[in-house]
Amino acid sequence: MSKSSKVIITCAVTGSIHTPSMSPFLPVTSEEIEEAAVGAIEAGAAIVHLHARNPVTGQPTQDPDAFKAFVSNIRQRSNGIINLTTGGSPIMTLEARLQPALQLKPEVASLNMGSMNFGLFPMQGRYKEFNHDWEVPYLEGTRDLVFKNTFKDIEYIIKSCADNGTRFEFECYDTAHLYNLAHFLDRGLVNGPLFIQTVFGILGGIGSHADDVAHMKRTADRLFGRDYVWSVLGAGRSQMPIAAISAAQGGHVRVGLEDNLWDGPGQLSKTNAQQVTRIRNILEGMSLEIASPDDARKMLALKGADNVGF
């Protein structure tokens, strides 16, 4: 993989995995998402990975207007790189998932690299009460759900955004997803440096054992050589250990309330910035330097904040 003396911290501030009843600190409104993103950047994140939610119910939404309510303000208030999801949530249509990235033309957009079971249903047993009618059916529905990302779907997103200059954060939840990415590279539909986010600990994807991390990295090294930038995220309690493993091997890290609501046993994270600060302390304790947004732009060959559509 491409190695750098500086580590890129990505912060995923709200996502579509957790529901509002799971934490009072999960950002839901546009103002909360904006503050969470700016706070994470000020704490040391170079990239903020953004989803949107219905401000009343907290339900995930890919309505571009919901994104417009916070992306311009984040850009005006910070130099951070804005990364918009094309994953949305597993129950959305592909066309709906695509719209924010297609219309707003961000520097970076996420792209899931394969279909998979995406099991969120075990989480419902951890909570006694839910505040919104949609939460339990949403979680339970993942017991019989395939998150659809076919070759046709992936190609459609890549080609749709081709004229925008948007580069992708390729989210790979298992070894096969790396091979899928290699297929698109071989066809010339994507080009390096590839920003590969390997995801560990989602039920339906690869696990979060250190051997799983090593296997994914070995596979990516073999498939992509030095023409990729490797980052990791660990779901739930594996967040910080997985990040530390990546950093020790010259990789980059992702934290945030999308991936983990907790700041230790029984202690909810109150802000995304809190998680960024925690991983920053770990990285600096390893004598590693934190990449600024402009450092990350150079590493990922991004088009720059002046060339987005918001």
Phi, psi and chi 1 to 4 in degrees:
 res  aa     phi    psi   chi1   chi2   chi3   chi4
   1 MET       -  162.6   66.9  177.9 -178.8      -
   2 SER   -69.9  127.1  174.0      -      -      -
   3 LYS  -109.6  144.0  -66.7 -174.7  178.4 -179.9
   4 SER  -138.2  152.6  169.9      -      -      -
   5 SER   -77.4   -7.4   60.5      -      -      -
   6 LYS  -115.4  142.7  -62.5 -179.8  179.7 -179.0
   7 VAL  -105.3  127.2 -179.8      -      -      -
   8 ILE   -82.1  124.3  -61.5  170.5      -      -
   9 ILE  -101.4  122.4  -60.6  174.1      -      -
  10 THR  -102.1  141.3  -64.5      -      -      -
  11 CYS  -122.2  121.5 -175.2      -      -      -
  12 ALA   -99.8  106.6      -      -      -      -
  13 VAL   -85.6  -23.2  -56.2      -      -      -
  14 THR  -145.5  -41.0 -171.4      -      -      -
  15 GLY    65.9 -162.1      -      -      -      -
  16 SER  -133.3    9.2   64.8      -      -      -
  17 ILE   -82.9  -53.2  -68.9  174.8      -      -
  18 HIS   -83.6  150.2  -61.3  107.7      -      -
  19 THR  -105.7  157.5   68.9      -      -      -
  20 PRO   -58.5  -29.7  -25.0   34.2      -      -
  21 SER   -69.3  -14.5  -61.5      -      -      -
  22 MET   -77.5  -24.3  -63.8  177.5 -177.0      -
  23 SER  -159.9  131.9  172.2      -      -      -
  24 PRO   -71.8   -7.9   27.9  -35.3      -      -
  25 PHE   -99.0   -0.9  -53.3  113.8      -      -
  26 LEU   -70.8  121.9 -175.2   69.9      -      -
  27 PRO   -64.4  133.6  -21.7   34.1      -      -
  28 VAL  -126.2  -51.6  168.1      -      -      -
  29 THR   -77.3  164.4   68.2      -      -      -
  30 SER   -61.4  -37.3   59.8      -      -      -
  31 GLU   -65.1  -40.6  -67.2   82.8    2.6      -
  32 GLU   -67.2  -40.7  -69.8  168.3  -13.3      -
  33 ILE   -65.7  -42.3  -66.5  169.9      -      -
  34 GLU   -59.3  -50.9  175.4 -172.9  -24.0      -
  35 GLU   -62.9  -39.2  -69.1  -59.1  -36.0      -
  36 ALA   -63.3  -43.1      -      -      -      -
  37 ALA   -66.8  -47.7      -      -      -      -
  38 VAL   -62.8  -41.5  172.3      -      -      -
  39 GLY   -62.3  -39.4      -      -      -      -
  40 ALA   -65.3  -41.2      -      -      -      -
  41 ILE   -65.2  -43.5  -65.9  163.6      -      -
  42 GLU   -62.9  -29.1  -69.6  175.4  -15.0      -
  43 ALA   -80.1  -14.8      -      -      -      -
  44 GLY   133.5    0.0      -      -      -      -
  45 ALA   -74.2  133.9      -      -      -      -
  46 ALA   -85.7  -29.6      -      -      -      -
  47 ILE  -127.8  138.7  -58.1  172.0      -      -
  48 VAL  -116.5  125.5  -75.4      -      -      -
  49 HIS   -96.5  120.7  170.7   79.2      -      -
  50 LEU  -120.8  133.6  -58.8  177.3      -      -
  51 HIS  -114.1  170.3  -70.5 -118.3      -      -
  52 ALA  -124.9  159.9      -      -      -      -
  53 ARG  -138.8  154.9  -70.2  177.6  178.3  -97.3
  54 ASN   -64.0  125.5  179.8  -62.6      -      -
  55 PRO   -68.0  -17.6   23.7  -33.6      -      -
  56 VAL   -94.8  -48.9  176.5      -      -      -
  57 THR   -96.1  -17.9   66.5      -      -      -
  58 GLY    78.2    6.4      -      -      -      -
  59 GLN   -70.1  139.4 -133.6  166.7  -18.3      -
  60 PRO   -59.9  141.9  -23.7   34.7      -      -
  61 THR  -141.4  146.3  176.6      -      -      -
  62 GLN  -110.9   20.5  -73.3  -66.1   98.4      -
  63 ASP   -63.0  118.4 -177.8  -13.0      -      -
  64 PRO   -55.2  -31.3  -27.1   36.4      -      -
  65 ASP   -63.6  -31.6  -73.0  -20.1      -      -
  66 ALA   -66.6  -35.7      -      -      -      -
  67 PHE   -73.6  -37.9  -74.0   81.6      -      -
  68 LYS   -61.1  -23.9  -69.2  174.7 -175.1  177.0
  69 ALA   -69.7  -14.8      -      -      -      -
  70 PHE  -133.9  -21.6   53.2   75.1      -      -
  71 VAL   -66.8  -40.9  -71.2      -      -      -
  72 SER   -64.8  -39.8  -66.6      -      -      -
  73 ASN   -65.6  -40.2  -69.2  -17.0      -      -
  74 ILE   -62.5  -43.5  -64.5  168.8      -      -
  75 ARG   -62.7  -40.9 -177.1 -173.8  168.2 -152.7
  76 GLN   -68.6  -30.1  -69.3  170.9    8.4      -
  77 ARG   -93.7   -7.7  -65.3  177.2   59.9 -171.3
  78 SER  -153.0  171.2   76.1      -      -      -
  79 ASN  -103.6   10.0 -172.3   36.6      -      -
  80 GLY   -66.8  154.7      -      -      -      -
  81 ILE   -84.1  127.1  -62.2  164.9      -      -
  82 ILE   -98.1  123.1  -67.7  175.6      -      -
  83 ASN  -116.0  115.3  171.1   -2.7      -      -
  84 LEU  -100.1  138.3  -60.6 -174.2      -      -
  85 THR   -71.7  141.9  179.2      -      -      -
  86 THR  -110.1    3.1   68.2      -      -      -
  87 GLY   -81.9  -34.9      -      -      -      -
  88 GLY    56.1 -115.6      -      -      -      -
  89 SER  -134.7  158.5   91.4      -      -      -
  90 PRO   -62.8  -14.8  -25.2   34.9      -      -
  91 ILE   -94.3   -1.1   64.4  173.0      -      -
  92 MET   -88.1  156.9  -64.1  175.4 -179.7      -
  93 THR   -74.3  157.6   67.2      -      -      -
  94 LEU   -61.0  -43.0  177.1   68.9      -      -
  95 GLU   -62.2  -40.7 -162.7   63.2   36.8      -
  96 ALA   -66.0  -41.2      -      -      -      -
  97 ARG   -62.5  -33.2  -72.3  162.6   44.1 -166.7
  98 LEU   -74.3  -30.8  171.5   63.1      -      -
  99 GLN   -55.9  -46.2  -67.4  -49.4  -53.5      -
 100 PRO   -58.0  -45.9  -27.0   37.0      -      -
 101 ALA   -68.2  -38.4      -      -      -      -
 102 LEU   -65.1  -44.6 -177.6   64.2      -      -
 103 GLN   -82.6  -35.0  -64.5 -176.1   32.3      -
 104 LEU   -95.6  -13.7  -61.7  175.2      -      -
 105 LYS    52.8   56.5  -53.1  175.6 -176.3  178.6
 106 PRO   -70.6  169.4   31.1  -38.4      -      -
 107 GLU   -64.2  -38.0  -67.7 -174.5   80.0      -
 108 VAL  -135.5  144.6 -179.2      -      -      -
 109 ALA  -135.4  144.8      -      -      -      -
 110 SER   -79.0  154.3   68.3      -      -      -
 111 LEU  -147.7  114.2 -179.5   54.8      -      -
 112 ASN   -72.9  133.6  -64.6   65.4      -      -
 113 MET  -101.4   22.6  -70.1  -50.2  -62.0      -
 114 GLY   173.4  157.1      -      -      -      -
 115 SER   -73.8  150.7  -60.5      -      -      -
 116 MET  -165.2  155.6   60.8 -178.0  -68.5      -
 117 ASN   -65.9  141.4  -64.6  -28.0      -      -
 118 PHE  -136.9   82.9 -157.6   91.6      -      -
 119 GLY   -87.8  107.1      -      -      -      -
 120 LEU  -103.3   -8.4  -54.0  178.4      -      -
 121 PHE   -60.7  -29.0   58.0   89.7      -      -
 122 PRO   -62.3  -22.4  -25.6   36.5      -      -
 123 MET   -67.6  -27.5  -70.1 -166.2  -69.2      -
 124 GLN   -66.2  -26.1   70.1 -172.9   73.4      -
 125 GLY   -75.0   -8.1      -      -      -      -
 126 ARG   -90.9   -4.1  -58.1  171.4 -166.3  165.4
 127 TYR  -128.9  138.1  -59.8   89.9      -      -
 128 LYS   -84.1  -32.6  -65.2 -179.5  178.9  178.9
 129 GLU  -135.0  146.5  -63.7 -179.0   -1.0      -
 130 PHE  -126.0  139.6  -71.1   88.5      -      -
 131 ASN   -88.3  -15.4  -60.1  -35.7      -      -
 132 HIS  -127.6  143.0  -56.7  -76.7      -      -
 133 ASP   -62.9  -25.4  -68.6  -17.7      -      -
 134 TRP   -80.5  -17.9   67.6  -89.7      -      -
 135 GLU   -66.6  -51.9  -66.1  177.1  -87.8      -
 136 VAL   -64.5  -47.3  170.7      -      -      -
 137 PRO   -59.6  -35.4  -24.6   34.3      -      -
 138 TYR   -62.5  -48.5  175.4   72.5      -      -
 139 LEU   -68.1  -47.3  -62.6  171.5      -      -
 140 GLU   -63.7  -32.7  178.4   59.8   25.7      -
 141 GLY   -62.6  -22.0      -      -      -      -
 142 THR   -76.8   -5.7   66.0      -      -      -
 143 ARG   -65.9  -26.9 -166.9 -176.4  -62.2  -88.2
 144 ASP  -132.0   54.0 -172.9   30.4      -      -
 145 LEU  -135.2  133.7  173.5   73.6      -      -
 146 VAL  -109.0  123.2  173.8      -      -      -
 147 PHE   -76.5  105.8 -171.3    6.6      -      -
 148 LYS   -82.5  118.2  177.8  176.3  170.3  -71.1
 149 ASN  -144.1   76.9  -63.5  -78.0      -      -
 150 THR   -76.8  170.7   65.2      -      -      -
 151 PHE   -57.6  -40.2  -71.0  106.8      -      -
 152 LYS   -63.3  -43.0 -178.3  178.7  179.0 -179.5
 153 ASP   -60.9  -48.3  -66.5  -19.1      -      -
 154 ILE   -63.1  -44.7  -65.0  167.5      -      -
 155 GLU   -61.6  -38.8 -177.7  171.8  -17.7      -
 156 TYR   -62.3  -44.1  179.2   67.3      -      -
 157 ILE   -65.6  -45.2  -69.3  175.4      -      -
 158 ILE   -58.8  -48.7  -68.9  170.4      -      -
 159 LYS   -70.3  -34.7  -71.6 -176.1  173.7  179.4
 160 SER   -64.4  -34.8  -65.1      -      -      -
 161 CYS   -96.3    3.8  -66.0      -      -      -
 162 ALA   -59.7  -37.7      -      -      -      -
 163 ASP   -82.3   -5.3  -67.3  -24.1      -      -
 164 ASN   -85.3  -15.6  -69.3   -8.8      -      -
 165 GLY    74.6    9.5      -      -      -      -
 166 THR   -75.1  133.0  -62.6      -      -      -
 167 ARG  -101.9  161.1  -67.7 -175.4   64.1   81.1
 168 PHE  -109.3  145.3  -69.3  101.6      -      -
 169 GLU   -94.1  105.7  170.6 -152.8   21.8      -
 170 PHE   -83.1  109.9  -63.1  103.3      -      -
 171 GLU   -89.6  116.9  -64.7 -165.0   -5.6      -
 172 CYS  -118.1  112.3  -64.1      -      -      -
 173 TYR   -94.9   -4.9  -67.5   75.0      -      -
 174 ASP  -164.5  170.2 -144.3  -27.3      -      -
 175 THR   -59.4  -39.4  -46.8      -      -      -
 176 ALA   -59.2  -30.9      -      -      -      -
 177 HIS   -66.5  -32.0  -66.8 -176.4      -      -
 178 LEU   -66.0  -40.2  -64.8  171.7      -      -
 179 TYR   -67.1  -36.4  -79.2   92.1      -      -
 180 ASN   -60.5  -43.5  -67.3  -11.4      -      -
 181 LEU   -62.9  -41.3  177.2   55.8      -      -
 182 ALA   -60.3  -35.4      -      -      -      -
 183 HIS   -60.1  -46.0  163.5   79.0      -      -
 184 PHE   -71.0  -31.3  -72.8  102.2      -      -
 185 LEU   -66.2  -45.0 -179.4   65.2      -      -
 186 ASP   -61.3  -31.6  -70.2  -16.8      -      -
 187 ARG   -82.9   -5.1  -69.2  175.5   56.0 -167.0
 188 GLY    78.6   14.9      -      -      -      -
 189 LEU   -84.5  -19.4  -67.4  177.0      -      -
 190 VAL  -131.4  160.7  -61.1      -      -      -
 191 ASN  -143.0  158.8   60.0  -79.6      -      -
 192 GLY   -78.0  167.2      -      -      -      -
 193 PRO   -73.0  128.6   27.7  -34.2      -      -
 194 LEU   -78.1  131.0  -56.0  170.8      -      -
 195 PHE   -96.4  101.0 -178.1   26.4      -      -
 196 ILE  -105.3  118.4  -59.8  178.2      -      -
 197 GLN  -103.4  104.5 -169.7   75.5 -107.7      -
 198 THR   -87.5  131.9   46.5      -      -      -
 199 VAL  -113.2  128.2 -177.1      -      -      -
 200 PHE  -124.4  135.5  -59.4   90.7      -      -
 201 GLY    98.9    3.5      -      -      -      -
 202 ILE   -83.2  130.9  -66.2  -69.3      -      -
 203 LEU   -63.9  117.6 -178.2   60.3      -      -
 204 GLY   116.4  -17.2      -      -      -      -
 205 GLY  -114.1 -168.9      -      -      -      -
 206 ILE   -66.7  154.3 -161.0  167.0      -      -
 207 GLY   -76.0 -166.5      -      -      -      -
 208 SER  -121.7   22.2   55.6      -      -      -
 209 HIS   -74.0  152.1 -167.7  -82.0      -      -
 210 ALA   -57.9  -32.1      -      -      -      -
 211 ASP   -66.2  -32.8  -71.8  -11.8      -      -
 212 ASP   -65.0  -41.6  -63.4  -40.6      -      -
 213 VAL   -62.9  -45.8 -178.4      -      -      -
 214 ALA   -62.5  -39.8      -      -      -      -
 215 HIS   -64.7  -43.8  174.8   59.0      -      -
 216 MET   -64.5  -40.8  -71.7  -74.0  -85.9      -
 217 LYS   -68.2  -42.8 -177.4  176.8 -178.1  -64.1
 218 ARG   -59.5  -42.3  -78.1 -164.1  -55.9  -91.0
 219 THR   -65.1  -44.3  -55.9      -      -      -
 220 ALA   -64.3  -40.1      -      -      -      -
 221 ASP   -60.0  -42.6  -77.5  -15.4      -      -
 222 ARG   -68.8  -38.3  175.9  164.5   45.6   80.0
 223 LEU   -79.4  -34.1  -69.2  174.4      -      -
 224 PHE  -121.2   -3.9  -52.9  112.8      -      -
 225 GLY    58.1 -129.1      -      -      -      -
 226 ARG   -97.1    3.4  -64.2 -179.3   57.2   82.9
 227 ASP   -94.6   39.3 -156.8   18.5      -      -
 228 TYR  -150.7  155.0   82.3  100.8      -      -
 229 VAL  -110.6  121.2  175.5      -      -      -
 230 TRP  -100.3  126.1 -179.7   53.3      -      -
 231 SER  -131.1  158.3 -177.9      -      -      -
 232 VAL  -132.5  154.4  -55.2      -      -      -
 233 LEU  -137.8  139.3   72.8   89.4      -      -
 234 GLY  -113.1  132.1      -      -      -      -
 235 ALA   -80.6  140.1      -      -      -      -
 236 GLY    63.9 -137.1      -      -      -      -
 237 ARG   -64.9  -15.7   69.7 -177.5   66.0 -177.6
 238 SER   -82.7    0.0   65.5      -      -      -
 239 GLN   -55.6  -59.1 -177.6 -176.6   67.4      -
 240 MET   -72.0  -42.0  -65.9  -61.5  166.0      -
 241 PRO   -59.6  -42.7  -27.3   36.1      -      -
 242 ILE   -64.1  -40.8  -67.9  -73.3      -      -
 243 ALA   -61.8  -42.3      -      -      -      -
 244 ALA   -65.4  -38.5      -      -      -      -
 245 ILE   -61.2  -45.0  -69.3  170.3      -      -
 246 SER   -60.8  -49.2  172.0      -      -      -
 247 ALA   -60.8  -37.6      -      -      -      -
 248 ALA   -66.0  -20.2      -      -      -      -
 249 GLN  -105.4   14.7  -61.5 -178.7   64.3      -
 250 GLY    87.0   13.4      -      -      -      -
 251 GLY   -96.1 -172.9      -      -      -      -
 252 HIS  -118.9  171.9  -53.0  -85.7      -      -
 253 VAL  -136.2  155.0  -59.2      -      -      -
 254 ARG  -132.0  134.7  176.1  172.5  131.9  176.0
 255 VAL  -131.2 -176.1  -63.8      -      -      -
 256 GLY   128.6  163.6      -      -      -      -
 257 LEU   -71.2  -14.8  -65.7 -178.6      -      -
 258 GLU   -61.5  -38.1  172.2  173.8  -11.1      -
 259 ASP   -95.3  -27.0  -53.9  -34.0      -      -
 260 ASN  -159.5  125.7  176.5   31.1      -      -
 261 LEU   -88.2   -5.5  -65.7  175.8      -      -
 262 TRP  -111.5  151.4  -58.7   91.4      -      -
 263 ASP  -117.3   31.9 -169.3   43.1      -      -
 264 GLY   127.7  169.5      -      -      -      -
 265 PRO   -56.0  119.3  -24.8   34.6      -      -
 266 GLY    73.9    7.3      -      -      -      -
 267 GLN  -123.6  111.0 -177.6   64.9   48.7      -
 268 LEU   -71.4  143.1  -71.9  167.3      -      -
 269 SER   -70.0  129.8  -70.5      -      -      -
 270 LYS   -85.3  -25.7  -66.2 -177.6  178.3  179.8
 271 THR  -145.7  159.5   65.3      -      -      -
 272 ASN   -66.7  -36.4  -79.0  -87.3      -      -
 273 ALA   -58.9  -32.5      -      -      -      -
 274 GLN   -60.9  -42.1 -173.5  176.8    2.9      -
 275 GLN   -70.0  -39.1  -69.4 -168.7    4.4      -
 276 VAL   -61.3  -43.4  173.8      -      -      -
 277 THR   -62.8  -40.7  -61.8      -      -      -
 278 ARG   -62.3  -48.7  179.4  178.7  -74.2  -86.9
 279 ILE   -70.0  -32.5 -169.0   56.7      -      -
 280 ARG   -62.7  -40.8 -179.0  170.9 -173.2  163.9
 281 ASN   -63.3  -38.9  -71.6  -20.6      -      -
 282 ILE   -63.6  -46.2  -68.1  170.6      -      -
 283 LEU   -63.9  -45.9  -63.6  172.7      -      -
 284 GLU   -68.5  -28.8  -68.6  177.6  -21.6      -
 285 GLY   -67.0  -20.7      -      -      -      -
 286 MET   -93.6    9.8  -61.4  167.7   69.0      -
 287 SER    63.7   33.7  -60.9      -      -      -
 288 LEU  -102.9  147.1  -64.4  170.3      -      -
 289 GLU   -96.1  142.4 -170.4  174.9   -6.7      -
 290 ILE   -87.6  130.4  -51.7  -56.3      -      -
 291 ALA   -74.3  134.6      -      -      -      -
 292 SER   -77.5  167.0   69.8      -      -      -
 293 PRO   -55.0  -40.4  -30.0   37.9      -      -
 294 ASP   -70.3  -33.6  -74.9  -22.2      -      -
 295 ASP   -59.4  -45.9  -67.9  -30.7      -      -
 296 ALA   -64.6  -37.4      -      -      -      -
 297 ARG   -60.1  -40.1  -74.1 -176.2  172.6   97.3
 298 LYS   -68.4  -43.7  -68.7  178.3 -177.7  177.2
 299 MET   -63.5  -35.2  -77.4 -174.0 -102.8      -
 300 LEU  -100.2    1.0  -59.0  174.6      -      -
 301 ALA    55.1   51.9      -      -      -      -
 302 LEU   -86.2  161.4  -57.2 -176.5      -      -
 303 LYS   -80.7  -15.6   63.5 -178.3  179.9  178.6
 304 GLY    99.3  151.4      -      -      -      -
 305 ALA   -67.4  -19.8      -      -      -      -
 306 ASP   -77.2   -6.7  -69.3  -22.5      -      -
 307 ASN  -112.5   19.5  -62.2  -54.9      -      -
 308 VAL   -92.5  175.8  -61.6      -      -      -
 309 GLY  -103.6   28.8      -      -      -      -
 310 PHE  -147.7      -   52.5   88.6      -      -
